[in-house]
Amino acid sequence: MVEARHLKISDSEWEVLRVLWANPQSDSKTVCEILGESKEWQNSTIKTLLGRLVKKEALATTKKGNKFYYSPLVSEDEVIVSATETLFSHICAKKIGQTLAEMIEQAPLTADDYQLIQEVLSKKETVSTIKCNCIPGQCNCKEHQNKTI
């Protein structure tokens, strides 16, 4: 089984996984019915995506009779953490706070969500400075102004 941190999935593969997280042990017909209606994808496209996810060890297959049933080998939470880590690895470390603030500003939040965020923030220790993690030429940090490319 592949670790979710090392799993690279496309947006389309993510959609297939979402169906299987909500409906584990589904056959391809069920996945095709759900995504065929909502995404207007052809069955062959969905079956290709299922095959890719099996090859990436994100899905397991079980054969019962002449049907294959698919089960996720990675949890939704693991993949969300992996996607978040990937996002943060692509932006300057100095912009992560701003990015989080913008995400919170744009996201619809329930009172419970708001409370959870408040609790996490109240426990979060701050740091005095954040070091840029970019190579020269990747961002506009003052840390890179005097370095030559």
C-alpha positions as CSV (number, residue, x, y, z in Angstrom):
1,M,0.0,0.0,0.0
2,V,1.3,3.5,-0.9
3,E,1.5,6.1,1.8
4,A,-0.9,8.9,1.1
5,R,1.9,11.4,1.4
6,H,3.5,10.0,-1.6
7,L,0.3,9.6,-3.6
8,K,0.0,11.9,-6.6
9,I,-3.6,12.0,-7.8
10,S,-5.3,14.1,-10.5
11,D,-8.5,16.1,-9.8
12,S,-10.4,13.4,-11.7
13,E,-8.9,10.6,-9.6
14,W,-9.8,12.6,-6.5
15,E,-13.5,12.6,-7.6
16,V,-13.4,8.8,-8.0
17,L,-11.9,8.4,-4.5
18,R,-14.6,10.7,-3.1
19,V,-17.2,8.3,-4.4
20,L,-15.4,5.3,-2.9
21,W,-14.9,7.0,0.5
22,A,-18.6,7.6,0.6
23,N,-19.5,4.1,-0.9
24,P,-16.8,1.6,0.0
25,Q,-16.9,-1.8,-1.7
26,S,-18.6,-0.4,-4.8
27,D,-18.4,-2.0,-8.2
28,S,-17.5,0.0,-11.3
29,K,-21.2,0.3,-12.3
30,T,-22.1,2.2,-9.1
31,V,-19.1,4.5,-9.5
32,C,-20.1,5.1,-13.2
33,E,-23.7,5.8,-12.2
34,I,-22.6,8.4,-9.7
35,L,-19.9,10.2,-11.7
36,G,-21.6,9.6,-15.1
37,E,-24.6,11.7,-14.0
38,S,-22.8,14.4,-12.1
39,K,-19.6,14.8,-14.2
40,E,-21.0,13.6,-17.6
41,W,-18.1,11.3,-17.9
42,Q,-18.1,8.2,-20.1
43,N,-17.9,4.8,-18.4
44,S,-14.6,4.0,-20.1
45,T,-13.1,7.2,-18.6
46,I,-14.2,6.2,-15.1
47,K,-12.9,2.7,-15.5
48,T,-9.6,4.0,-16.7
49,L,-9.5,6.2,-13.6
50,L,-10.3,3.2,-11.4
51,G,-7.5,1.3,-13.0
52,R,-5.0,4.1,-12.4
53,L,-5.9,4.3,-8.8
54,V,-5.5,0.5,-8.4
55,K,-2.1,0.7,-10.1
56,K,-1.2,3.6,-7.7
57,E,-2.2,1.3,-4.8
58,A,-4.9,3.8,-3.7
59,L,-7.7,1.2,-4.3
60,A,-8.0,-2.5,-3.7
61,T,-10.1,-4.8,-5.8
62,T,-12.1,-7.8,-4.8
63,K,-13.6,-10.1,-7.4
64,K,-17.1,-11.5,-6.6
65,G,-18.5,-13.5,-9.4
66,N,-17.8,-11.6,-12.6
67,K,-17.7,-8.2,-10.9
68,F,-14.8,-6.2,-9.3
69,Y,-15.5,-4.3,-6.2
70,Y,-13.3,-1.3,-5.2
71,S,-12.2,-0.2,-1.7
72,P,-10.0,2.7,-0.8
73,L,-6.6,1.9,0.7
74,V,-6.0,5.5,1.7
75,S,-8.3,7.6,3.9
76,E,-9.9,10.9,2.9
77,D,-8.1,12.6,5.8
78,E,-4.7,11.2,4.7
79,V,-5.2,12.5,1.2
80,I,-6.4,15.9,2.4
81,V,-3.3,16.2,4.6
82,S,-1.1,15.2,1.7
83,A,-2.8,17.7,-0.6
84,T,-2.3,20.4,2.0
85,E,1.4,19.6,2.4
86,T,1.8,19.7,-1.3
87,L,0.1,23.1,-1.6
88,F,2.3,24.5,1.2
89,S,5.4,23.1,-0.4
90,H,4.7,25.1,-3.5
91,I,4.4,28.5,-1.9
92,C,6.8,30.6,0.1
93,A,6.8,29.7,3.8
94,K,6.3,33.4,4.6
95,K,2.9,33.3,2.7
96,I,1.4,30.4,4.5
97,G,-0.3,32.5,7.2
98,Q,-1.8,34.8,4.6
99,T,-2.9,31.8,2.5
100,L,-4.6,30.2,5.5
101,A,-6.4,33.5,6.3
102,E,-7.6,33.8,2.8
103,M,-8.9,30.2,2.8
104,I,-10.8,30.8,6.1
105,E,-12.2,34.1,4.7
106,Q,-13.5,32.3,1.6
107,A,-14.8,29.1,3.1
108,P,-18.3,28.8,4.4
109,L,-18.0,27.9,8.1
110,T,-20.5,26.6,10.7
111,A,-20.4,27.8,14.3
112,D,-18.7,24.4,15.1
113,D,-16.0,25.1,12.4
114,Y,-15.4,28.5,13.8
115,Q,-15.1,27.2,17.3
116,L,-12.6,24.5,16.2
117,I,-10.5,27.1,14.4
118,Q,-10.5,29.3,17.5
119,E,-9.5,26.4,19.7
120,V,-6.6,25.4,17.4
121,L,-5.4,29.0,17.2
122,S,-5.6,29.5,21.0
123,K,-3.2,26.5,21.4
124,K,-0.9,27.4,18.5
125,E,2.5,28.7,19.6
126,T,3.8,31.6,17.5
127,V,7.3,32.1,16.2
128,S,9.1,35.3,15.9
129,T,10.2,34.9,12.3
130,I,9.6,32.6,9.4
131,K,12.5,31.8,7.1
132,C,11.8,31.8,3.4
133,N,12.0,28.3,1.9
134,C,12.3,29.5,-1.8
135,I,15.3,29.5,-4.0
136,P,16.4,32.9,-5.3
137,G,14.1,33.9,-8.1
138,Q,11.0,32.1,-6.9
139,C,9.6,34.9,-4.7
140,N,9.8,38.5,-3.8
141,C,11.1,38.1,-0.2
142,K,13.6,40.6,1.0
143,E,15.8,37.6,2.0
144,H,16.6,37.2,-1.7
145,Q,17.0,40.8,-2.8
146,N,20.8,40.9,-2.5
147,K,21.4,37.4,-3.9
148,T,22.3,37.0,-7.5
149,I,20.5,34.5,-9.7
